[in-house]
């Protein structure tokens, strides 16, 4: 389950037709940060997780792979 968040984020971003740069702007982080999250090289803060869950209208559990989305 190590890569669940990164792969979920990438899938959600693609499904919503968002570029990394667009999601970064919506989230208040850099495009590089989105890239690192998707590659599972970095983990988002709780605040970032709340923001992402609001953007994609899913729970944090779903976002991090604890439940299917």
LOVEXTOR-820948 format. One record per atom (N, C-alpha, C): residue number from 1; residue in three letters; atom name; x, y, z. Coordinates in Angstrom, 2 decimals. Layout:
<pts>
@k NUM r ALA a CA px X py Y pz Z
...
</pts>
This chain:
<pts>
@k 1 r UNK a N px 0.82 py -1.21 pz 0.00
@k 1 r UNK a CA px 0.00 py 0.00 pz 0.00
@k 1 r UNK a C px 0.86 py 1.26 pz 0.00
@k 2 r UNK a N px 2.17 py 1.11 pz -0.08
@k 2 r UNK a CA px 3.09 py 2.24 pz 0.00
@k 2 r UNK a C px 2.80 py 3.33 pz -1.03
@k 3 r UNK a N px 2.45 py 2.94 pz -2.25
@k 3 r UNK a CA px 2.25 py 3.92 pz -3.31
@k 3 r UNK a C px 0.79 py 4.31 pz -3.51
@k 4 r UNK a N px -0.09 py 3.93 pz -2.60
@k 4 r UNK a CA px -1.51 py 4.20 pz -2.78
@k 4 r UNK a C px -1.82 py 5.67 pz -2.98
@k 5 r UNK a N px -1.31 py 6.53 pz -2.10
@k 5 r UNK a CA px -1.63 py 7.95 pz -2.22
@k 5 r UNK a C px -1.15 py 8.51 pz -3.55
@k 6 r UNK a N px 0.08 py 8.25 pz -3.91
@k 6 r UNK a CA px 0.64 py 8.79 pz -5.15
@k 6 r UNK a C px -0.13 py 8.35 pz -6.38
@k 7 r UNK a N px -0.42 py 7.07 pz -6.45
@k 7 r UNK a CA px -1.16 py 6.57 pz -7.61
@k 7 r UNK a C px -2.60 py 7.05 pz -7.61
@k 8 r UNK a N px -3.22 py 7.12 pz -6.42
@k 8 r UNK a CA px -4.58 py 7.66 pz -6.34
@k 8 r UNK a C px -4.62 py 9.12 pz -6.78
@k 9 r UNK a N px -3.65 py 9.90 pz -6.33
@k 9 r UNK a CA px -3.61 py 11.31 pz -6.70
@k 9 r UNK a C px -3.46 py 11.47 pz -8.21
@k 10 r UNK a N px -2.56 py 10.71 pz -8.79
@k 10 r UNK a CA px -2.34 py 10.79 pz -10.23
@k 10 r UNK a C px -3.61 py 10.41 pz -11.00
@k 11 r UNK a N px -4.28 py 9.35 pz -10.57
@k 11 r UNK a CA px -5.53 py 8.92 pz -11.21
@k 11 r UNK a C px -6.62 py 9.97 pz -11.08
@k 12 r UNK a N px -6.78 py 10.50 pz -9.88
@k 12 r UNK a CA px -7.81 py 11.52 pz -9.66
@k 12 r UNK a C px -7.54 py 12.77 pz -10.49
@k 13 r UNK a N px -6.28 py 13.16 pz -10.56
@k 13 r UNK a CA px -5.91 py 14.34 pz -11.34
@k 13 r UNK a C px -6.23 py 14.11 pz -12.81
@k 14 r UNK a N px -5.90 py 12.93 pz -13.32
@k 14 r UNK a CA px -6.16 py 12.61 pz -14.73
@k 14 r UNK a C px -7.66 py 12.55 pz -15.00
@k 15 r UNK a N px -8.41 py 11.90 pz -14.11
@k 15 r UNK a CA px -9.87 py 11.80 pz -14.28
@k 15 r UNK a C px -10.53 py 13.17 pz -14.33
@k 16 r UNK a N px -9.95 py 14.12 pz -13.59
@k 16 r UNK a CA px -10.50 py 15.47 pz -13.54
@k 16 r UNK a C px -9.86 py 16.41 pz -14.56
@k 17 r UNK a N px -9.04 py 15.82 pz -15.44
@k 17 r UNK a CA px -8.39 py 16.56 pz -16.53
@k 17 r UNK a C px -7.63 py 17.80 pz -16.02
@k 18 r UNK a N px -6.87 py 17.58 pz -14.95
@k 18 r UNK a CA px -6.05 py 18.64 pz -14.39
@k 18 r UNK a C px -4.58 py 18.34 pz -14.64
@k 19 r UNK a N px -3.83 py 19.36 pz -14.99
@k 19 r UNK a CA px -2.38 py 19.21 pz -15.08
@k 19 r UNK a C px -1.80 py 19.30 pz -13.67
@k 20 r UNK a N px -0.56 py 18.89 pz -13.53
@k 20 r UNK a CA px 0.10 py 19.04 pz -12.22
@k 20 r UNK a C px 0.13 py 20.51 pz -11.83
@k 21 r UNK a N px 0.39 py 21.38 pz -12.80
@k 21 r UNK a CA px 0.47 py 22.83 pz -12.52
@k 21 r UNK a C px -0.88 py 23.37 pz -12.05
@k 22 r UNK a N px -1.96 py 22.92 pz -12.69
@k 22 r UNK a CA px -3.30 py 23.38 pz -12.29
@k 22 r UNK a C px -3.64 py 22.91 pz -10.88
@k 23 r UNK a N px -3.34 py 21.65 pz -10.58
@k 23 r UNK a CA px -3.62 py 21.14 pz -9.24
@k 23 r UNK a C px -2.75 py 21.84 pz -8.21
@k 24 r UNK a N px -1.52 py 22.10 pz -8.57
@k 24 r UNK a CA px -0.61 py 22.82 pz -7.65
@k 24 r UNK a C px -1.18 py 24.19 pz -7.30
@k 25 r UNK a N px -1.68 py 24.90 pz -8.30
@k 25 r UNK a CA px -2.25 py 26.23 pz -8.06
@k 25 r UNK a C px -3.47 py 26.13 pz -7.15
@k 26 r UNK a N px -4.31 py 25.14 pz -7.38
@k 26 r UNK a CA px -5.51 py 24.94 pz -6.56
@k 26 r UNK a C px -5.17 py 24.56 pz -5.12
@k 27 r UNK a N px -4.05 py 23.88 pz -4.97
@k 27 r UNK a CA px -3.65 py 23.35 pz -3.67
@k 27 r UNK a C px -2.74 py 24.32 pz -2.90
@k 28 r UNK a N px -2.11 py 25.24 pz -3.62
@k 28 r UNK a CA px -1.21 py 26.20 pz -2.97
@k 28 r UNK a C px 0.19 py 25.66 pz -2.78
@k 29 r UNK a N px 0.57 py 24.69 pz -3.62
@k 29 r UNK a CA px 1.93 py 24.14 pz -3.58
@k 29 r UNK a C px 2.53 py 24.28 pz -4.98
@k 30 r UNK a N px 3.77 py 23.84 pz -5.14
@k 30 r UNK a CA px 4.41 py 23.91 pz -6.45
@k 30 r UNK a C px 4.07 py 22.69 pz -7.29
@k 31 r UNK a N px 4.27 py 22.82 pz -8.59
@k 31 r UNK a CA px 4.08 py 21.69 pz -9.51
@k 31 r UNK a C px 5.03 py 20.57 pz -9.13
@k 32 r UNK a N px 6.24 py 20.92 pz -8.74
@k 32 r UNK a CA px 7.24 py 19.92 pz -8.33
@k 32 r UNK a C px 6.73 py 19.13 pz -7.13
@k 33 r UNK a N px 6.05 py 19.79 pz -6.23
@k 33 r UNK a CA px 5.49 py 19.12 pz -5.05
@k 33 r UNK a C px 4.46 py 18.08 pz -5.47
@k 34 r UNK a N px 3.56 py 18.44 pz -6.38
@k 34 r UNK a CA px 2.57 py 17.49 pz -6.89
@k 34 r UNK a C px 3.28 py 16.29 pz -7.52
@k 35 r UNK a N px 4.30 py 16.55 pz -8.31
@k 35 r UNK a CA px 5.08 py 15.49 pz -8.95
@k 35 r UNK a C px 5.69 py 14.55 pz -7.90
@k 36 r UNK a N px 6.27 py 15.13 pz -6.87
@k 36 r UNK a CA px 6.90 py 14.31 pz -5.81
@k 36 r UNK a C px 5.86 py 13.49 pz -5.05
@k 37 r UNK a N px 4.68 py 14.05 pz -4.83
@k 37 r UNK a CA px 3.61 py 13.29 pz -4.17
@k 37 r UNK a C px 3.21 py 12.11 pz -5.05
@k 38 r UNK a N px 3.04 py 12.37 pz -6.35
@k 38 r UNK a CA px 2.61 py 11.30 pz -7.26
@k 38 r UNK a C px 3.65 py 10.18 pz -7.37
@k 39 r UNK a N px 4.91 py 10.51 pz -7.23
@k 39 r UNK a CA px 5.98 py 9.51 pz -7.29
@k 39 r UNK a C px 6.24 py 8.89 pz -5.91
@k 40 r UNK a N px 5.47 py 9.34 pz -4.92
@k 40 r UNK a CA px 5.62 py 8.87 pz -3.53
@k 40 r UNK a C px 7.00 py 9.17 pz -2.95
@k 41 r UNK a N px 7.60 py 10.25 pz -3.41
@k 41 r UNK a CA px 8.89 py 10.69 pz -2.86
@k 41 r UNK a C px 8.70 py 11.63 pz -1.67
@k 42 r UNK a N px 7.51 py 12.19 pz -1.56
@k 42 r UNK a CA px 7.17 py 13.12 pz -0.49
@k 42 r UNK a C px 5.75 py 12.84 pz -0.04
@k 43 r UNK a N px 5.45 py 13.16 pz 1.20
@k 43 r UNK a CA px 4.09 py 13.00 pz 1.71
@k 43 r UNK a C px 3.50 py 14.38 pz 1.98
@k 44 r UNK a N px 2.22 py 14.55 pz 1.68
@k 44 r UNK a CA px 1.57 py 15.84 pz 1.93
@k 44 r UNK a C px 1.31 py 16.04 pz 3.42
@k 45 r UNK a N px 1.15 py 17.29 pz 3.81
@k 45 r UNK a CA px 0.75 py 17.59 pz 5.18
@k 45 r UNK a C px -0.73 py 17.28 pz 5.34
@k 46 r UNK a N px -1.19 py 17.25 pz 6.57
@k 46 r UNK a CA px -2.61 py 17.02 pz 6.82
@k 46 r UNK a C px -3.44 py 18.13 pz 6.17
@k 47 r UNK a N px -2.95 py 19.35 pz 6.24
@k 47 r UNK a CA px -3.63 py 20.47 pz 5.61
@k 47 r UNK a C px -3.76 py 20.26 pz 4.10
@k 48 r UNK a N px -2.69 py 19.77 pz 3.47
@k 48 r UNK a CA px -2.73 py 19.47 pz 2.03
@k 48 r UNK a C px -3.75 py 18.36 pz 1.74
@k 49 r UNK a N px -3.80 py 17.35 pz 2.60
@k 49 r UNK a CA px -4.76 py 16.26 pz 2.41
@k 49 r UNK a C px -6.19 py 16.77 pz 2.49
@k 50 r UNK a N px -6.46 py 17.66 pz 3.45
@k 50 r UNK a CA px -7.81 py 18.25 pz 3.55
@k 50 r UNK a C px -8.15 py 19.00 pz 2.28
@k 51 r UNK a N px -7.22 py 19.79 pz 1.79
@k 51 r UNK a CA px -7.44 py 20.57 pz 0.57
@k 51 r UNK a C px -7.71 py 19.65 pz -0.61
@k 52 r UNK a N px -6.89 py 18.63 pz -0.78
@k 52 r UNK a CA px -7.06 py 17.68 pz -1.89
@k 52 r UNK a C px -8.39 py 16.94 pz -1.78
@k 53 r UNK a N px -8.77 py 16.55 pz -0.57
@k 53 r UNK a CA px -10.04 py 15.83 pz -0.40
@k 53 r UNK a C px -11.21 py 16.74 pz -0.76
@k 54 r UNK a N px -11.10 py 18.03 pz -0.45
@k 54 r UNK a CA px -12.14 py 19.00 pz -0.85
@k 54 r UNK a C px -12.18 py 19.17 pz -2.36
@k 55 r UNK a N px -11.03 py 19.28 pz -2.99
@k 55 r UNK a CA px -10.96 py 19.47 pz -4.45
@k 55 r UNK a C px -11.61 py 18.29 pz -5.16
@k 56 r UNK a N px -11.29 py 17.09 pz -4.74
@k 56 r UNK a CA px -11.78 py 15.89 pz -5.42
@k 56 r UNK a C px -13.09 py 15.35 pz -4.84
@k 57 r UNK a N px -13.55 py 16.00 pz -3.77
@k 57 r UNK a CA px -14.81 py 15.61 pz -3.11
@k 57 r UNK a C px -14.83 py 14.15 pz -2.69
@k 58 r UNK a N px -13.75 py 13.73 pz -2.05
@k 58 r UNK a CA px -13.64 py 12.39 pz -1.48
@k 58 r UNK a C px -13.05 py 12.52 pz -0.08
@k 59 r UNK a N px -13.16 py 11.46 pz 0.70
@k 59 r UNK a CA px -12.61 py 11.50 pz 2.05
@k 59 r UNK a C px -11.08 py 11.34 pz 2.00
@k 60 r UNK a N px -10.45 py 11.73 pz 3.07
@k 60 r UNK a CA px -9.00 py 11.53 pz 3.18
@k 60 r UNK a C px -8.69 py 10.03 pz 3.15
@k 61 r UNK a N px -9.52 py 9.22 pz 3.78
@k 61 r UNK a CA px -9.33 py 7.76 pz 3.73
@k 61 r UNK a C px -9.28 py 7.26 pz 2.30
@k 62 r UNK a N px -10.21 py 7.72 pz 1.47
@k 62 r UNK a CA px -10.22 py 7.32 pz 0.07
@k 62 r UNK a C px -8.97 py 7.83 pz -0.65
@k 63 r UNK a N px -8.60 py 9.06 pz -0.36
@k 63 r UNK a CA px -7.44 py 9.69 pz -1.01
@k 63 r UNK a C px -6.15 py 8.92 pz -0.74
@k 64 r UNK a N px -5.99 py 8.48 pz 0.50
@k 64 r UNK a CA px -4.74 py 7.78 pz 0.86
@k 64 r UNK a C px -4.81 py 6.27 pz 0.65
@k 65 r UNK a N px -5.94 py 5.78 pz 0.15
@k 65 r UNK a CA px -6.04 py 4.37 pz -0.19
@k 65 r UNK a C px -6.57 py 3.46 pz 0.89
@k 66 r UNK a N px -7.16 py 4.03 pz 1.93
@k 66 r UNK a CA px -7.75 py 3.19 pz 2.98
@k 66 r UNK a C px -9.08 py 2.61 pz 2.54
@k 67 r UNK a N px -9.74 py 3.27 pz 1.57
@k 67 r UNK a CA px -11.01 py 2.82 pz 1.00
@k 67 r UNK a C px -10.96 py 3.03 pz -0.48
@k 68 r UNK a N px -11.78 py 2.29 pz -1.21
@k 68 r UNK a CA px -11.88 py 2.52 pz -2.66
@k 68 r UNK a C px -12.59 py 3.84 pz -2.93
@k 69 r UNK a N px -12.17 py 4.53 pz -3.95
@k 69 r UNK a CA px -12.87 py 5.76 pz -4.33
@k 69 r UNK a C px -13.58 py 5.56 pz -5.64
</pts>
